[in-house]
Amino acid sequence: MKTKIYIDNNKFIAGTTLRDDTAPEHNNMAFHACVDPETVVENRKRLATFLHCSPKDFVCASQTHSANVHKVTLADKGRGAEVGATAIPDTDALYTIEPNVLLCSFTADCVPVIFWNEVNGLVGVIHSGWQGTVKEITLKVFEHLKKEEGCQLSDFHVQLGLALSQEKFEVDEDVYVKFKALGYADDFMYFNEATNKYHIDNQKTVKRQLELAGVPESRITIDRTCTYVSPDGFSYRQDKRAGRHVSFIMKKGN
């Protein structure tokens, strides 16, 4: 199973799957971007074996580029894991305090946000495409965790996974205006006069949202692998039929 592991210790395991030309559908992990759903099921089974868990431990959301967050309970285990229709609807962020639950976020250019709290064991994932970023999903999730879960944001580690680079993320003025309106993304945008396009660094904008929420910069790590350029990456911008990575995290049980 071709993966990149970001953390693996006695408390947590987190990482992302990678594109693999030797695997069925290049190791695609998402039902909504597949040719054959059974291939996705098989790829997920291989991931589960690699992680020493079961597909029934997976929890998946039906991502809609929303700013909605769902607290996962044990009753949610298996949702969206083997049948796409059972996924948690209209949700782009998941978190849990339960052990042995694999939270999943699917991307092919968008920014995956993986986080874990060393003190209380809370873990989560966020899917932040540019639409989620301008809706400030990451900022809102961490404000929610502080207010509703009593988390100290300095207790978190946050990993931003591989995503579309600023060089390859070129947009027209309509998207630029939305980022400009955030009031803190100016340093992460530039205009290319030759192409009349704007270029935006979505990862660094999300990082700024984490900092604004109260997560210390020293606790934030960015995987700068570009999904468009890297052979390990799925890029929707490069190929509309591209598969999806799954970024994942699980709090380990006893």
C-alpha positions as CSV (number, residue, x, y, z in Angstrom):
1,M,0.0,0.0,0.0
2,K,1.6,3.2,-1.2
3,T,1.2,5.8,1.6
4,K,3.0,8.7,3.3
5,I,2.8,8.4,7.1
6,Y,2.9,11.7,9.0
7,I,2.8,10.3,12.5
8,D,2.8,6.8,14.0
9,N,3.4,6.5,17.7
10,N,1.7,4.8,20.6
11,K,-1.2,7.2,20.5
12,F,-1.9,8.2,16.9
13,I,-1.4,7.1,13.3
14,A,-2.0,9.6,10.5
15,G,-1.0,9.9,6.8
16,T,-2.3,9.9,3.3
17,T,-2.5,7.4,0.4
18,L,-0.6,8.1,-2.7
19,R,-1.2,7.6,-6.4
20,D,0.2,4.2,-7.5
21,D,0.3,3.2,-11.1
22,T,0.6,-0.5,-10.1
23,A,-2.6,-0.5,-8.1
24,P,-6.2,-0.8,-9.4
25,E,-7.5,2.7,-10.6
26,H,-4.1,4.0,-9.5
27,N,-5.0,3.5,-5.8
28,N,-8.1,5.7,-6.0
29,M,-9.9,5.8,-2.6
30,A,-13.1,7.6,-3.4
31,F,-16.5,6.3,-4.7
32,H,-17.5,9.6,-6.2
33,A,-14.4,9.6,-8.5
34,C,-14.2,5.9,-9.5
35,V,-14.9,3.7,-12.5
36,D,-15.8,0.7,-10.4
37,P,-16.9,1.0,-6.7
38,E,-15.6,-2.5,-6.0
39,T,-12.1,-1.3,-6.9
40,V,-12.4,1.4,-4.2
41,V,-13.6,-1.2,-1.7
42,E,-10.6,-3.4,-2.5
43,N,-8.2,-0.4,-2.2
44,R,-9.7,0.5,1.1
45,K,-9.4,-3.1,2.3
46,R,-5.7,-3.0,1.5
47,L,-5.3,0.2,3.4
48,A,-7.1,-1.2,6.4
49,T,-4.8,-4.2,6.4
50,F,-1.8,-1.9,6.2
51,L,-3.1,0.0,9.2
52,H,-4.1,-3.1,11.2
53,C,-7.8,-2.1,11.3
54,S,-11.0,-3.0,9.4
55,P,-12.9,-1.0,6.7
56,K,-15.7,-1.0,9.3
57,D,-13.6,1.3,11.4
58,F,-13.5,3.9,8.6
59,V,-15.8,7.0,8.8
60,C,-16.3,9.0,5.6
61,A,-18.3,12.1,4.7
62,S,-20.1,13.2,1.6
63,Q,-17.9,16.3,1.0
64,T,-19.7,19.3,-0.5
65,H,-17.1,22.1,-0.1
66,S,-19.2,23.2,3.0
67,A,-18.0,24.6,6.3
68,N,-19.9,21.9,8.2
69,V,-18.3,19.8,10.9
70,H,-19.5,16.5,12.5
71,K,-18.4,14.9,15.8
72,V,-18.0,11.3,15.1
73,T,-19.3,8.7,17.7
74,L,-18.9,5.0,17.7
75,A,-22.4,4.8,16.1
76,D,-20.8,6.3,13.0
77,K,-18.3,3.6,12.5
78,G,-18.4,2.2,8.9
79,R,-20.4,5.1,7.5
80,G,-19.4,5.6,3.8
81,A,-16.7,2.9,4.2
82,E,-18.1,0.2,1.9
83,V,-21.2,2.0,0.4
84,G,-20.9,5.6,-0.5
85,A,-24.6,6.4,0.2
86,T,-24.1,5.8,3.9
87,A,-21.5,8.6,4.3
88,I,-22.2,11.5,6.6
89,P,-24.0,14.0,4.4
90,D,-22.9,17.5,3.5
91,T,-19.9,17.5,5.8
92,D,-16.2,18.5,5.2
93,A,-14.8,18.1,8.7
94,L,-14.8,15.2,11.1
95,Y,-13.4,14.8,14.6
96,T,-13.7,12.3,17.4
97,I,-12.4,11.5,20.8
98,E,-13.1,7.7,20.2
99,P,-10.2,5.3,19.7
100,N,-10.0,2.9,16.8
101,V,-12.0,5.1,14.4
102,L,-10.3,6.0,11.1
103,L,-11.4,9.5,10.0
104,C,-11.1,10.0,6.2
105,S,-10.9,13.0,4.0
106,F,-10.7,12.8,0.2
107,T,-8.7,15.2,-2.0
108,A,-7.2,15.7,-5.4
109,D,-5.7,19.2,-5.2
110,C,-7.7,20.5,-2.2
111,V,-5.9,21.0,1.1
112,P,-6.3,18.1,3.6
113,V,-6.0,19.2,7.3
114,I,-5.1,16.4,9.7
115,F,-5.0,17.2,13.5
116,W,-4.4,15.6,16.8
117,N,-4.5,16.8,20.4
118,E,-1.8,15.3,22.5
119,V,-3.5,16.1,25.8
120,N,-7.1,14.9,25.4
121,G,-6.6,12.6,22.4
122,L,-9.1,14.4,20.1
123,V,-8.3,13.8,16.4
124,G,-9.8,15.1,13.1
125,V,-9.6,15.8,9.4
126,I,-10.8,18.8,7.3
127,H,-11.3,19.0,3.5
128,S,-10.5,22.6,2.5
129,G,-10.7,23.2,-1.2
130,W,-10.7,26.9,-2.2
131,Q,-14.4,27.1,-1.5
132,G,-13.9,25.7,2.0
133,T,-11.0,28.1,2.5
134,V,-13.0,31.2,1.6
135,K,-15.8,29.8,3.9
136,E,-13.1,29.6,6.6
137,I,-13.9,26.0,7.5
138,T,-10.6,25.4,9.3
139,L,-10.8,28.6,11.4
140,K,-14.4,27.7,12.3
141,V,-13.6,24.1,13.2
142,F,-10.9,25.1,15.6
143,E,-13.0,27.8,17.1
144,H,-15.7,25.1,17.6
145,L,-13.2,22.8,19.3
146,K,-12.1,25.5,21.6
147,K,-15.7,26.6,22.5
148,E,-17.6,23.3,22.5
149,E,-14.9,20.8,23.4
150,G,-12.8,22.9,25.7
151,C,-9.6,22.3,23.8
152,Q,-6.5,24.3,24.3
153,L,-5.4,25.0,20.7
154,S,-1.7,25.0,21.8
155,D,-2.2,21.2,22.5
156,F,-2.8,20.4,18.8
157,H,-0.5,19.3,16.1
158,V,-1.7,20.0,12.6
159,Q,-0.5,18.5,9.3
160,L,-1.5,20.1,6.0
161,G,-1.3,17.3,3.4
162,L,-0.2,17.4,-0.2
163,A,-2.2,19.8,-2.4
164,L,-2.1,21.9,-5.5
165,S,0.9,24.3,-5.4
166,Q,0.5,28.1,-5.9
167,E,2.2,27.8,-9.2
168,K,-0.4,25.5,-10.5
169,F,-3.4,27.0,-8.7
170,E,-4.3,29.8,-11.2
171,V,-7.7,31.5,-11.0
172,D,-9.7,34.3,-12.5
173,E,-10.6,37.5,-10.7
174,D,-13.8,36.1,-9.3
175,V,-11.9,33.6,-7.0
176,Y,-9.1,36.2,-6.3
177,V,-11.8,38.6,-5.0
178,K,-13.1,36.0,-2.6
179,F,-9.6,35.4,-1.1
180,K,-8.9,39.1,-1.1
181,A,-12.1,39.6,1.0
182,L,-10.7,37.4,3.8
183,G,-8.4,40.3,4.7
184,Y,-5.3,38.1,5.4
185,A,-4.5,36.2,2.2
186,D,-2.8,39.0,0.3
187,D,0.7,37.6,1.0
188,F,-0.3,34.3,-0.6
189,M,-1.4,35.6,-4.0
190,Y,0.2,37.1,-7.0
191,F,-0.9,38.2,-10.5
192,N,0.7,36.8,-13.7
193,E,0.4,39.5,-16.4
194,A,1.4,37.1,-19.1
195,T,-1.6,34.9,-18.6
196,N,-3.9,37.4,-16.9
197,K,-4.4,34.9,-14.0
198,Y,-4.0,35.1,-10.3
199,H,-2.1,32.4,-8.4
200,I,-3.1,31.5,-4.8
201,D,-1.4,29.5,-2.1
202,N,-4.3,27.6,-0.6
203,Q,-2.1,25.8,1.9
204,K,-0.6,29.0,3.4
205,T,-4.0,30.6,3.6
206,V,-5.2,27.6,5.6
207,K,-2.1,27.8,7.8
208,R,-2.9,31.5,8.5
209,Q,-6.5,30.5,9.5
210,L,-5.0,28.0,12.0
211,E,-2.8,30.7,13.4
212,L,-5.8,33.1,13.6
213,A,-7.7,30.5,15.5
214,G,-4.9,30.2,18.0
215,V,-2.8,27.2,16.9
216,P,0.9,28.0,17.3
217,E,2.9,28.2,14.1
218,S,5.4,25.8,15.5
219,R,2.7,23.2,15.7
220,I,1.8,23.4,12.0
221,T,3.5,21.3,9.3
222,I,3.0,21.6,5.6
223,D,3.6,18.9,3.0
224,R,4.6,21.0,0.0
225,T,4.2,18.1,-2.5
226,C,2.3,19.4,-5.5
227,T,-0.5,17.1,-6.5
228,Y,-0.3,18.4,-10.1
229,V,3.5,17.9,-10.5
230,S,4.2,14.9,-8.4
231,P,3.7,11.4,-9.9
232,D,2.4,10.5,-6.4
233,G,-0.4,13.0,-6.7
234,F,-4.0,12.9,-8.0
235,S,-4.9,16.3,-9.6
236,Y,-8.4,17.1,-10.7
237,R,-7.0,20.2,-12.3
238,Q,-4.7,18.1,-14.5
239,D,-7.2,15.3,-15.1
240,K,-11.0,15.6,-14.5
241,R,-11.2,11.8,-14.1
242,A,-8.5,11.7,-11.5
243,G,-8.9,9.5,-8.4
244,R,-8.6,10.7,-4.9
245,H,-6.2,10.5,-2.0
246,V,-7.5,9.7,1.4
247,S,-5.9,11.5,4.3
248,F,-6.6,9.7,7.5
249,I,-6.1,9.7,11.2
250,M,-6.9,7.3,14.0
251,K,-6.5,7.5,17.8
252,K,-5.1,4.1,18.8
253,G,-6.9,2.1,21.4
254,N,-5.5,-0.1,24.1
